[in-house]
Amino acid sequence: MSAGNALGADLATQLRVKSGSRVKLSSIDPAETHGHDKAGAGVTLQASHDRLESLQERLWAGKGGALLIVLQGIDTAGKDGTLRHVMTAFNPQGCSVIGFGVPTEEELAHDYLWRIHRHTPGRGTIAIFNRSHYEDVLVVRVHDLVPAEVWRRRYDQINAFEAQLIASGTTILKFFLWISPDEQRE
């Protein structure tokens, strides 16, 4: 493993949230760099690109599984920048990027997970969600768009949906981008 990959793996370990645990965003300093600087991040990013490219080739050749990457974050948290800088490692022929905005009329005519499920990755491919099914809990709750019993029920439905994807061979990687208000203004 190269130095860049080792640094990236260490950072991933530091930032990983264990399943079932609770996170209080107000207790996390979004300016924390975990000992990394911009120059080191560039080295890590390039090493990560090389590794991601290799892993995508293996995923495509094996056709046994799929990868779903979910990017969530507040507005202007850097989801689009992350897509431009990090995800360029992937071959576009085996990767799709889907942005989920306000549901269309067609999407509203179906259950809320319909628009999500139709974009999940097929075997050997990668799908990247810029926002996701979590919006159907977060946004509707914050803006009081549906009754509490509806969004509460969605937690179990989303867990069951993800369990079904995992059981069919999809690996799900979830990223929540959290930046400071100062960084957000920039």
C-alpha positions as CSV (number, residue, x, y, z in Angstrom):
1,M,0.0,0.0,0.0
2,S,1.4,3.4,-1.0
3,A,1.8,6.2,1.6
4,G,-1.1,8.1,0.0
5,N,-3.4,5.0,0.3
6,A,-2.2,4.4,3.9
7,L,-3.1,8.0,4.8
8,G,-6.5,7.7,3.2
9,A,-7.2,4.4,5.0
10,D,-6.2,6.0,8.3
11,L,-8.5,9.0,7.7
12,A,-11.3,6.7,6.7
13,T,-10.9,4.8,9.9
14,Q,-11.0,8.0,11.9
15,L,-14.1,9.3,10.2
16,R,-16.1,6.1,9.9
17,V,-19.4,6.0,11.8
18,K,-20.2,2.6,13.2
19,S,-23.6,1.2,12.3
20,G,-26.2,2.0,14.9
21,S,-24.3,4.8,16.6
22,R,-25.5,8.4,16.9
23,V,-23.6,11.4,15.6
24,K,-24.1,14.9,16.9
25,L,-22.9,17.2,14.2
26,S,-22.6,20.2,16.6
27,S,-19.8,18.2,18.4
28,I,-17.7,17.8,15.2
29,D,-15.3,20.6,14.1
30,P,-15.7,20.8,10.4
31,A,-12.4,22.6,10.1
32,E,-10.5,19.6,11.6
33,T,-8.0,18.3,9.1
34,H,-6.9,15.2,11.1
35,G,-3.3,16.1,10.5
36,H,-3.6,16.5,6.7
37,D,-2.6,19.5,4.7
38,K,-3.6,20.5,1.1
39,A,-0.3,19.2,-0.4
40,G,-0.7,15.8,1.4
41,A,-4.3,15.7,0.4
42,G,-3.3,16.0,-3.3
43,V,-0.9,13.0,-2.9
44,T,-3.6,11.0,-1.2
45,L,-6.2,11.9,-3.8
46,Q,-3.9,10.8,-6.7
47,A,-3.1,7.5,-5.0
48,S,-6.8,7.0,-4.3
49,H,-7.6,7.7,-8.0
50,D,-5.2,5.0,-9.0
51,R,-6.7,2.5,-6.5
52,L,-10.3,3.5,-7.4
53,E,-9.6,3.0,-11.1
54,S,-8.2,-0.5,-10.4
55,L,-11.1,-1.5,-8.2
56,Q,-13.6,-0.3,-10.8
57,E,-11.9,-2.5,-13.4
58,R,-12.1,-5.5,-11.0
59,L,-15.8,-4.8,-10.3
60,W,-16.6,-4.6,-14.0
61,A,-14.7,-7.8,-14.8
62,G,-16.3,-9.7,-12.0
63,K,-19.9,-8.6,-12.7
64,G,-20.8,-10.1,-9.3
65,G,-21.5,-7.0,-7.3
66,A,-22.3,-3.3,-7.6
67,L,-21.3,-0.2,-5.8
68,L,-23.6,2.6,-4.6
69,I,-22.0,5.8,-3.3
70,V,-24.3,8.2,-1.5
71,L,-23.3,11.8,-1.0
72,Q,-25.4,13.8,1.4
73,G,-24.8,17.2,2.9
74,I,-26.4,20.5,3.5
75,D,-26.6,22.9,0.5
76,T,-23.2,24.0,-0.7
77,A,-21.5,21.4,1.4
78,G,-19.3,20.4,-1.5
79,K,-21.1,17.5,-3.1
80,D,-20.6,18.7,-6.6
81,G,-16.9,19.5,-5.9
82,T,-16.4,16.1,-4.5
83,L,-17.9,14.6,-7.7
84,R,-15.5,16.7,-9.8
85,H,-12.4,16.0,-7.8
86,V,-12.7,12.5,-6.4
87,M,-15.0,10.7,-8.7
88,T,-13.1,11.5,-11.9
89,A,-11.1,8.3,-11.2
90,F,-14.0,6.3,-12.4
91,N,-14.5,5.3,-16.1
92,P,-17.8,6.9,-17.1
93,Q,-18.8,3.8,-19.1
94,G,-19.3,1.9,-15.8
95,C,-20.5,4.7,-13.6
96,S,-23.6,6.9,-13.4
97,V,-24.1,10.0,-11.3
98,I,-27.7,10.8,-10.3
99,G,-28.8,14.0,-8.7
100,F,-32.1,13.9,-6.8
101,G,-33.9,17.2,-6.6
102,V,-37.6,17.9,-6.1
103,P,-39.6,14.9,-7.3
104,T,-41.2,15.2,-10.7
105,E,-44.9,14.5,-11.4
106,E,-44.0,11.0,-12.6
107,E,-42.0,10.3,-9.5
108,L,-44.8,11.6,-7.2
109,A,-47.2,9.2,-8.9
110,H,-45.1,6.3,-7.4
111,D,-43.9,5.4,-3.9
112,Y,-41.0,7.6,-2.7
113,L,-38.4,4.9,-3.2
114,W,-39.4,4.2,-6.9
115,R,-37.2,7.1,-8.2
116,I,-34.3,5.9,-6.2
117,H,-34.6,2.1,-7.0
118,R,-34.6,2.7,-10.7
119,H,-31.2,4.3,-10.5
120,T,-29.4,1.7,-8.3
121,P,-26.3,0.2,-10.0
122,G,-26.4,-3.0,-12.0
123,R,-23.9,-5.7,-11.5
124,G,-20.4,-4.6,-12.3
125,T,-21.3,-0.9,-12.2
126,I,-21.1,2.1,-9.9
127,A,-23.9,4.6,-9.2
128,I,-23.2,7.8,-7.3
129,F,-26.2,9.6,-5.7
130,N,-25.9,13.3,-5.2
131,R,-28.5,13.5,-2.5
132,S,-30.6,10.4,-2.1
133,H,-33.5,8.6,-0.4
134,Y,-32.5,10.2,2.8
135,E,-34.0,13.5,1.6
136,D,-37.4,11.7,1.9
137,V,-36.9,11.7,5.7
138,L,-34.7,14.8,6.2
139,V,-36.5,17.4,4.0
140,V,-40.0,16.3,4.7
141,R,-39.3,16.3,8.4
142,V,-37.6,19.7,8.5
143,H,-40.2,21.4,6.3
144,D,-43.1,19.5,7.9
145,L,-44.2,18.2,4.5
146,V,-45.7,14.9,5.7
147,P,-47.1,13.7,9.1
148,A,-44.6,12.4,11.6
149,E,-45.9,8.9,11.4
150,V,-45.1,8.9,7.6
151,W,-41.4,9.9,7.9
152,R,-40.9,7.8,11.0
153,R,-42.1,4.7,9.1
154,R,-39.7,5.6,6.3
155,Y,-36.7,4.9,8.5
156,D,-37.6,1.2,8.6
157,Q,-38.5,1.2,4.9
158,I,-35.2,2.7,3.9
159,N,-33.3,0.2,6.1
160,A,-35.2,-2.6,4.4
161,F,-34.5,-1.2,1.0
162,E,-30.8,-0.9,1.7
163,A,-30.8,-4.5,3.2
164,Q,-32.3,-5.7,0.0
165,L,-29.7,-4.0,-2.1
166,I,-26.9,-5.4,0.0
167,A,-28.4,-8.9,-0.1
168,S,-28.4,-8.7,-3.9
169,G,-24.6,-7.8,-3.9
170,T,-24.5,-4.0,-3.8
171,T,-22.0,-2.4,-1.5
172,I,-23.3,0.9,-0.2
173,L,-20.8,3.7,0.9
174,K,-22.4,6.7,2.5
175,F,-20.8,10.1,2.9
176,F,-22.1,13.1,4.8
177,L,-20.2,16.2,3.9
178,W,-20.0,18.6,6.8
179,I,-18.4,22.0,6.4
180,S,-18.2,25.2,8.5
181,P,-20.5,28.2,7.8
182,D,-17.3,30.2,6.8
183,E,-16.3,27.5,4.3
184,Q,-19.8,27.3,3.0
185,R,-19.9,31.1,2.3
186,E,-16.7,30.7,0.2
